[in-house]
Amino acid sequence: MTTPISGMTRITDVEENVKIANEFKPLSQSEMARLKEVIGKYSGLMDQFCTGCGYCQPCPQGVRTPQIFRLMNFYTVYGAKDWAKRQYESIRSGLLEEVPIPAFNAENVKRSVPRRS
């Protein structure tokens, strides 16, 4: 089964997706096993997934839900616990309006998580 990705805005996007669909190859057994392992490991996080769309804003209670969920992701998924705690405290104290994204590179990101669309 193949599924198109939403958000195609140009004819070249459509052409590229058609090309990819026509060249589709199923995952190997080892790739499928790895995928299942990653899904099992991170499936609990998906219950709390936030796209950061801001649809919940403004919150009548003043909670900055997208920023807080972004920090939770950095804390739980990427292991940036100290950074996330400091950023959260800055939000709580009113010193920080938006959460800046830290510059991660291959050396300080130990794990990668597939993007959920």
Rosetta blueprint (number, residue, H / E / L):
1 M L
2 T L
3 T L
4 P L
5 I L
6 S L
7 G L
8 M L
9 T L
10 R L
11 I H
12 T H
13 D H
14 V H
15 E H
16 E H
17 N H
18 V H
19 K H
20 I H
21 A H
22 N H
23 E L
24 F L
25 K L
26 P L
27 L L
28 S L
29 Q H
30 S H
31 E H
32 M H
33 A H
34 R H
35 L H
36 K H
37 E H
38 V H
39 I H
40 G H
41 K H
42 Y H
43 S H
44 G H
45 L H
46 M H
47 D L
48 Q L
49 F L
50 C L
51 T L
52 G L
53 C L
54 G L
55 Y L
56 C L
57 Q L
58 P L
59 C L
60 P L
61 Q L
62 G L
63 V L
64 R L
65 T H
66 P H
67 Q H
68 I H
69 F H
70 R H
71 L H
72 M H
73 N H
74 F H
75 Y H
76 T H
77 V L
78 Y L
79 G L
80 A L
81 K H
82 D H
83 W H
84 A H
85 K H
86 R H
87 Q H
88 Y H
89 E H
90 S H
91 I H
92 R H
93 S L
94 G L
95 L L
96 L L
97 E L
98 E L
99 V L
100 P L
101 I L
102 P L
103 A L
104 F L
105 N L
106 A L
107 E L
108 N L
109 V L
110 K L
111 R L
112 S L
113 V L
114 P L
115 R L
116 R L
117 S L
